[in-house]
Amino acid sequence: MKFVLSPEQRQFAASMDHLLTGMDTSAAARAWATGEHGPGLKIWQRLTELGVTALSVPERYGGLDATAVDLVVAFERLGYHAVPGPWVDTIAVLPALLDDEVLEGIAAGETLASVAAPPEVPYALDADVANLRVFVQANTVHVFAPTTPLPSVDPTRRLFCAEPGDRIGTADDAERAFDFGALATAAQLLGAGQWLLDSSVTYALQRQQYGREIGRYQAIKHLLADVVTQLELTRPLVYGAAVAAATPDRQRDVSAAKVAAEEAALLAARTGLQVHGAIGYTAEHPLSLRLTKVRALASAWGTSQFHRTRLLKVLP
């Protein structure tokens, strides 16, 4: 089966790219890491105007009730531009977790959610800025107040300990919500990996060594070609998992996509650092934002070990 994005989906991705390219997401991410949420929330509102926050919300709550493929399109662009904020929790997980009027605030861009779902999601992301904090325990949903902030390999992912408080309802489908979180994270990894590749290619064509661009050397070409191959093999797995999101085989496809996206993004990160050299270690360079984000997302919404184990259980 040949799968291609529709013209509308390609235009949606292009619109997100156009908007985010002009908003200095790197500066917003660095501000977010220090607790200054203003620039990041401005991006949140602009993306709300594009309909990003309404994607997964049912029409009865003011949403677009879009497909999982549309969701993956959005998260690939969010990952590419390293947009800060609890996007996965808010627009991928919560609409799959609850059928409640609170989703009206999600669609309108007024509600930011933070979700903790132990054991695979033990810590709450950006609970200090979220105005809806949800703790999933089995199939029950509780609210929680953020407690101890924790250090993260990615400073833009501000993590907090969470303890369940008052029970507010029953999860509509906790396993489905988890899978949507893993799928959205896989799409973010794919987008971050593509940015790392694009940045590495651009740098290799500019940086000169021994009188010629380093991109002319076979060793560099082979490194970058390996990344291209890995990303291109991963992309159909991620989009295939989105197509299968409503089928009984969902878990198998989502776990395969998450593992493949993690491996591809980590390869892109290692190669990007090799190509950029010492400048890639500097906190001021945009590369550093993706290096730390890829490392953090690799274990978000299920570690590689978890998803590999789940694959072994469901494969014939």
C-alpha positions in Angstrom: 0.0 0.0 0.0 1.3 3.4 -0.9 0.6 6.1 1.6 1.0 9.8 0.9 -0.2 12.9 2.8 -3.2 14.7 1.3 -2.8 18.2 -0.1 -4.5 19.6 2.9 -2.1 17.8 5.3 0.9 19.0 3.4 -0.5 22.6 3.5 -1.1 22.3 7.2 2.5 21.2 7.8 3.7 24.1 5.5 1.6 26.6 7.5 3.1 25.4 10.8 6.6 25.6 9.3 6.0 29.1 8.1 4.7 30.3 11.5 7.3 28.6 13.6 10.3 29.6 11.4 9.4 33.3 12.1 8.9 32.9 15.9 12.4 32.1 17.1 11.4 28.8 18.9 15.0 28.4 20.1 14.8 31.6 22.2 11.4 30.5 23.5 12.7 27.1 24.5 15.6 28.6 26.4 13.3 31.0 28.2 10.9 28.1 29.0 13.9 26.3 30.6 14.3 29.1 33.0 10.6 29.2 34.0 9.8 32.2 31.7 6.8 30.9 29.8 5.7 34.1 28.0 7.4 33.5 24.6 6.4 29.8 24.6 2.7 30.7 25.5 2.7 33.2 22.6 3.7 30.4 20.2 0.9 28.2 21.9 -1.7 30.9 21.0 -0.5 31.3 17.5 -0.7 27.5 16.9 -4.1 27.6 18.4 -5.2 30.0 15.7 -4.0 27.4 13.2 -6.2 24.8 14.9 -3.4 22.6 16.4 -4.9 22.5 19.9 -8.3 21.5 18.5 -7.0 18.6 16.3 -8.0 15.6 18.6 -10.9 17.2 20.4 -14.4 16.0 19.3 -16.6 18.4 17.4 -19.1 18.5 20.2 -16.5 20.3 22.3 -15.4 22.7 19.7 -12.7 20.6 18.2 -11.8 19.3 14.7 -12.0 15.6 15.5 -9.1 15.0 13.1 -7.4 11.8 12.4 -4.3 10.4 14.1 -2.4 11.1 10.9 -3.2 14.8 11.2 -1.9 14.6 14.8 1.4 13.0 13.6 1.8 15.7 11.0 1.5 18.4 13.7 3.9 16.6 16.1 6.5 16.1 13.5 6.6 19.8 12.9 6.6 20.6 16.7 9.6 18.3 17.1 11.4 19.8 14.1 11.2 23.3 15.6 11.7 22.2 19.2 8.6 24.0 20.4 8.4 23.9 24.2 5.4 23.0 26.3 3.2 20.0 27.3 1.9 19.4 23.8 1.8 15.6 24.0 -0.1 15.7 27.3 -2.6 18.4 26.1 -3.5 17.6 22.6 -2.6 13.9 22.1 -3.2 12.2 25.5 -6.0 14.1 27.2 -8.6 14.0 24.4 -8.1 10.2 24.3 -8.3 10.0 28.1 -11.4 12.0 28.9 -14.8 12.7 27.3 -15.6 15.9 29.2 -16.4 19.5 28.8 -12.9 20.4 29.9 -11.8 19.6 26.3 -13.5 22.8 25.2 -10.6 24.7 26.9 -8.1 22.4 25.2 -9.6 23.2 21.8 -9.6 26.9 22.5 -6.0 26.9 23.6 -6.9 28.1 27.1 -6.1 24.9 28.9 -2.6 23.3 29.2 -2.5 19.8 30.6 0.1 17.8 32.5 -0.4 14.1 32.8 1.3 11.6 35.1 0.6 7.9 34.4 2.9 5.6 36.4 4.8 3.4 35.9 5.7 4.4 32.4 5.0 8.1 32.9 6.1 8.6 36.5 6.7 12.4 36.4 4.5 15.3 35.3 5.7 17.5 32.5 5.4 21.3 32.9 3.1 21.0 35.8 4.1 24.5 36.9 2.5 26.1 33.9 -0.4 23.6 33.3 -3.8 24.6 34.6 -5.1 21.0 34.4 -3.1 18.4 36.1 -4.2 14.8 35.8 -2.9 11.6 37.5 -4.0 8.3 35.9 -4.1 5.4 38.3 -5.4 2.2 36.6 -8.6 3.4 35.0 -9.3 6.2 37.4 -8.4 9.9 36.9 -7.3 12.1 39.8 -6.1 15.7 40.0 -2.7 16.5 41.5 -0.7 19.4 42.7 2.9 19.7 41.6 5.4 19.0 44.3 9.2 18.5 43.9 10.7 19.8 40.6 13.3 17.4 39.2 16.3 17.9 37.0 16.0 16.8 33.4 18.5 16.1 30.7 16.4 18.5 28.6 16.0 21.7 30.6 13.0 22.7 28.4 11.1 19.6 29.7 10.4 20.7 33.3 9.5 17.6 35.3 7.7 17.4 38.7 6.8 14.6 41.1 3.1 14.0 41.3 0.8 12.3 43.9 -2.8 11.5 43.2 -5.4 13.8 44.8 -9.2 14.0 44.5 -10.7 11.5 42.0 -12.5 13.3 39.2 -13.6 10.5 37.0 -12.9 7.3 35.0 -10.5 7.2 32.2 -12.3 6.8 28.8 -9.5 4.4 27.6 -6.2 4.7 29.5 -4.3 2.3 27.2 -5.4 4.2 24.1 -4.3 7.5 25.7 -0.9 6.0 26.5 -0.5 4.8 22.9 -1.4 8.3 21.6 1.3 9.7 23.9 3.8 7.3 22.5 2.8 8.0 18.9 3.0 11.7 19.3 6.4 11.4 21.0 7.6 9.2 18.1 6.5 11.9 15.7 8.4 14.5 17.7 11.6 12.3 17.6 11.2 12.0 13.8 10.9 15.7 13.4 13.9 16.4 15.7 15.9 13.8 13.8 15.1 15.5 10.5 16.1 18.9 11.8 19.4 17.4 13.0 20.0 16.0 9.5 19.1 19.2 7.7 21.4 21.2 10.0 24.2 18.8 9.6 24.0 18.9 5.8 23.9 22.7 5.8 26.9 22.9 8.1 28.9 20.3 6.1 28.4 22.4 3.0 29.7 25.5 4.7 32.5 24.4 7.0 35.8 24.1 5.3 38.8 21.9 6.3 42.0 21.6 4.3 40.7 23.9 1.6 37.4 22.2 0.9 33.9 21.8 2.4 33.8 18.9 4.8 30.7 17.6 3.1 32.8 16.7 0.1 34.7 14.0 2.1 33.4 10.5 1.7 33.4 9.8 5.5 31.0 12.7 6.1 28.8 11.7 3.2 28.5 8.1 4.5 27.6 9.3 8.0 24.8 11.6 6.6 23.6 8.9 4.2 23.1 6.5 7.1 20.9 9.1 8.9 18.9 9.7 5.7 18.3 5.9 5.4 17.3 5.5 9.0 14.8 8.4 9.0 13.3 7.3 5.7 12.7 3.8 7.0 11.2 5.2 10.2 8.7 7.6 8.6 6.4 5.0 7.2 6.4 3.2 10.5 5.3 6.3 12.3 2.6 7.2 9.8 1.6 3.5 9.5 1.0 3.5 13.3 -1.2 6.6 12.9 -3.3 4.8 10.3 -3.6 1.8 12.6 -4.5 3.9 15.6 -8.1 2.7 15.5 -7.4 -1.0 14.9 -6.8 -3.9 17.4 -3.1 -4.0 16.3 -2.5 -0.5 17.5 -0.1 -1.4 20.3 2.1 -3.4 18.0 2.4 -0.6 15.4 2.8 2.2 18.0 5.6 0.4 19.8 7.4 -0.4 16.6 7.2 3.3 15.6 8.5 4.5 18.9 11.5 2.2 18.9 12.4 3.0 15.3 11.9 6.8 15.9 14.2 6.7 19.0 16.9 4.9 17.1 16.7 7.2 14.1 16.8 10.3 16.2 19.6 9.2 18.4 21.7 8.3 15.2 20.9 11.8 13.8 22.0 13.3 17.1 25.3 11.4 17.3 26.0 12.2 13.6 25.1 15.9 14.0 27.5 16.2 16.9 30.3 14.5 14.9 29.7 16.8 11.9 29.4 20.0 13.9 32.4 19.2 16.1 33.1 21.3 19.2 30.5 24.0 18.3 27.8 21.4 18.8 28.6 21.2 22.6 27.8 24.9 23.1 24.6 25.7 24.8 24.0 28.7 22.5 23.9 26.6 19.4 20.4 25.4 18.3 21.9 21.9 18.0 22.2 21.6 21.7 18.4 22.0 22.1 17.8 19.0 19.8 20.5 16.8 21.4 19.0 17.1 24.8 15.5 16.9 23.6 16.1 13.7 21.7 17.8 12.1 24.7 14.8 13.0 26.9 12.1 12.0 24.4 13.8 8.6 24.0 12.4 7.5 27.3 9.2 9.5 27.3 5.9 7.6 27.1 7.6 4.3 27.3 11.3 3.4 27.2 12.8 1.4 24.4 12.9 -1.7 26.7 9.2 -1.3 27.5 8.1 -1.0 23.8 10.4 -3.9 22.7 9.0 -6.1 25.4 5.4 -5.2 24.4 6.3 -6.0 20.8 7.5 -9.4 21.8 4.2 -10.1 23.6 2.0 -9.2 20.6 4.0 -10.5 17.7 2.9 -14.0 16.5 
